Amino acid sequence: MSARLSEVLASARADGDGLSVEVGDDWLQGRSLFGGMQAAIGLRAMRSSVPEALPLRTLQVTFVGPVPAGPVRAVARVLRQGGSATIAEARLVQGDETLALLVGVFGKARSSVVARALVQPQLPAASPKTMPGVPGMTPSFMQHFRARWLRGGIPFSASTEPEASLELDLLDGAAGATEAHLVALADFPPPIALSMLRTPAPGSSLTWMLELLADSYAAHALERWRIDLEMPAARDGYTHQSGVLWAPDGSAAALSRQTMLVYG
């Protein structure tokens, strides 16, 4: 049965030194769970020991192996708790095997004279392109999103552009965005490299670093987020992709950096 992101996370239950949650096939990306769902589960486990009042500043994820649908277990621990920042670790595990490793840095606001805000660039007027969900062809998790390509090519369109911009809606039903919603939105875009291919081929993330730029996202609805992407380098099947996630009001919400694999 299909369950929204917030419903999946709300169903998490304590399981020894961690938590367990049931995730359906509708969140699969190939043979593994969508990376944004993996990260959200790991973050949920870290929040068992880190108070919600302490904002998430950075999240580092290494995708070690496929995480199948069904019961997912996450264990977390606090590595260090300082005066300003708390550093925590979470692992998605299957028996003794680690399938994903996450490190989260949570920190309270500090006084500083240094301040610099990103300004959302204007995009050339264009007709948005939508990639429809096709059972057996597109990843199952896409049914939880609406995505419109504002710039750049959709996957397998033989594009030559190393940049892309997408407008995203997360179909969750929540009144406002949470850090877990933000993680899911930021991880939605496929590798730009896939848009340069003419025929379907798999791609996956190896590592991901997300830097959050605000303390709360509750004032934002889950529609009309935008992410601007760039692939500055690619070689030997490894691609490097960076992005800026913009909230519906045009403010910068997060910076993303991923190392990805492309099999084509």
VENQUI-V605581 format. One record per residue. N is the residue number from 0. RES is the residue in three letters. SS is DSSP state (a for helix, b for strand, c for the rest). Layout:
n = (N & N)
res = (RES & RES)
ss = (SS & SS)
//
This chain:
n = (0 & 1 & 2 & 3 & 4 & 5 & 6 & 7 & 8 & 9 & 10 & 11 & 12 & 13 & 14 & 15 & 16 & 17 & 18 & 19 & 20 & 21 & 22 & 23 & 24 & 25 & 26 & 27 & 28 & 29 & 30 & 31 & 32 & 33 & 34 & 35 & 36 & 37 & 38 & 39 & 40 & 41 & 42 & 43 & 44 & 45 & 46 & 47 & 48 & 49 & 50 & 51 & 52 & 53 & 54 & 55 & 56 & 57 & 58 & 59 & 60 & 61 & 62 & 63 & 64 & 65 & 66 & 67 & 68 & 69 & 70 & 71 & 72 & 73 & 74 & 75 & 76 & 77 & 78 & 79 & 80 & 81 & 82 & 83 & 84 & 85 & 86 & 87 & 88 & 89 & 90 & 91 & 92 & 93 & 94 & 95 & 96 & 97 & 98 & 99 & 100 & 101 & 102 & 103 & 104 & 105 & 106 & 107 & 108 & 109 & 110 & 111 & 112 & 113 & 114 & 115 & 116 & 117 & 118 & 119 & 120 & 121 & 122 & 123 & 124 & 125 & 126 & 127 & 128 & 129 & 130 & 131 & 132 & 133 & 134 & 135 & 136 & 137 & 138 & 139 & 140 & 141 & 142 & 143 & 144 & 145 & 146 & 147 & 148 & 149 & 150 & 151 & 152 & 153 & 154 & 155 & 156 & 157 & 158 & 159 & 160 & 161 & 162 & 163 & 164 & 165 & 166 & 167 & 168 & 169 & 170 & 171 & 172 & 173 & 174 & 175 & 176 & 177 & 178 & 179 & 180 & 181 & 182 & 183 & 184 & 185 & 186 & 187 & 188 & 189 & 190 & 191 & 192 & 193 & 194 & 195 & 196 & 197 & 198 & 199 & 200 & 201 & 202 & 203 & 204 & 205 & 206 & 207 & 208 & 209 & 210 & 211 & 212 & 213 & 214 & 215 & 216 & 217 & 218 & 219 & 220 & 221 & 222 & 223 & 224 & 225 & 226 & 227 & 228 & 229 & 230 & 231 & 232 & 233 & 234 & 235 & 236 & 237 & 238 & 239 & 240 & 241 & 242 & 243 & 244 & 245 & 246 & 247 & 248 & 249 & 250 & 251 & 252 & 253 & 254 & 255 & 256 & 257 & 258 & 259 & 260 & 261 & 262 & 263)
res = (MET & SER & ALA & ARG & LEU & SER & GLU & VAL & LEU & ALA & SER & ALA & ARG & ALA & ASP & GLY & ASP & GLY & LEU & SER & VAL & GLU & VAL & GLY & ASP & ASP & TRP & LEU & GLN & GLY & ARG & SER & LEU & PHE & GLY & GLY & MET & GLN & ALA & ALA & ILE & GLY & LEU & ARG & ALA & MET & ARG & SER & SER & VAL & PRO & GLU & ALA & LEU & PRO & LEU & ARG & THR & LEU & GLN & VAL & THR & PHE & VAL & GLY & PRO & VAL & PRO & ALA & GLY & PRO & VAL & ARG & ALA & VAL & ALA & ARG & VAL & LEU & ARG & GLN & GLY & GLY & SER & ALA & THR & ILE & ALA & GLU & ALA & ARG & LEU & VAL & GLN & GLY & ASP & GLU & THR & LEU & ALA & LEU & LEU & VAL & GLY & VAL & PHE & GLY & LYS & ALA & ARG & SER & SER & VAL & VAL & ALA & ARG & ALA & LEU & VAL & GLN & PRO & GLN & LEU & PRO & ALA & ALA & SER & PRO & LYS & THR & MET & PRO & GLY & VAL & PRO & GLY & MET & THR & PRO & SER & PHE & MET & GLN & HIS & PHE & ARG & ALA & ARG & TRP & LEU & ARG & GLY & GLY & ILE & PRO & PHE & SER & ALA & SER & THR & GLU & PRO & GLU & ALA & SER & LEU & GLU & LEU & ASP & LEU & LEU & ASP & GLY & ALA & ALA & GLY & ALA & THR & GLU & ALA & HIS & LEU & VAL & ALA & LEU & ALA & ASP & PHE & PRO & PRO & PRO & ILE & ALA & LEU & SER & MET & LEU & ARG & THR & PRO & ALA & PRO & GLY & SER & SER & LEU & THR & TRP & MET & LEU & GLU & LEU & LEU & ALA & ASP & SER & TYR & ALA & ALA & HIS & ALA & LEU & GLU & ARG & TRP & ARG & ILE & ASP & LEU & GLU & MET & PRO & ALA & ALA & ARG & ASP & GLY & TYR & THR & HIS & GLN & SER & GLY & VAL & LEU & TRP & ALA & PRO & ASP & GLY & SER & ALA & ALA & ALA & LEU & SER & ARG & GLN & THR & MET & LEU & VAL & TYR & GLY)
ss = (c & c & c & c & a & a & a & a & a & a & c & c & b & b & b & c & c & b & b & b & b & b & b & c & a & a & a & b & b & c & c & b & b & c & a & a & a & a & a & a & a & a & a & a & a & a & c & c & c & c & c & c & c & c & c & b & b & b & b & b & b & b & b & c & c & c & c & c & c & b & b & b & b & b & b & b & b & b & b & b & b & c & c & c & b & b & b & b & b & b & b & b & b & b & c & c & b & b & b & b & b & b & b & b & b & b & b & c & c & c & c & c & c & c & c & c & c & c & c & c & c & c & c & c & c & c & c & c & b & b & c & c & c & c & c & c & c & c & c & a & a & a & a & a & b & b & b & b & b & b & b & c & c & c & c & c & c & c & c & c & c & c & b & b & b & b & b & b & b & b & c & c & c & c & c & c & c & c & a & a & a & a & a & a & a & a & a & c & c & c & c & a & a & a & a & c & c & c & c & c & c & c & b & b & b & b & b & b & b & b & b & b & c & c & c & c & c & c & c & c & c & c & c & c & b & b & b & b & b & b & b & b & b & b & b & c & c & b & b & b & b & b & b & b & b & b & c & c & c & c & c & b & b & b & b & b & b & b & b & b & b & b & c & c)
//
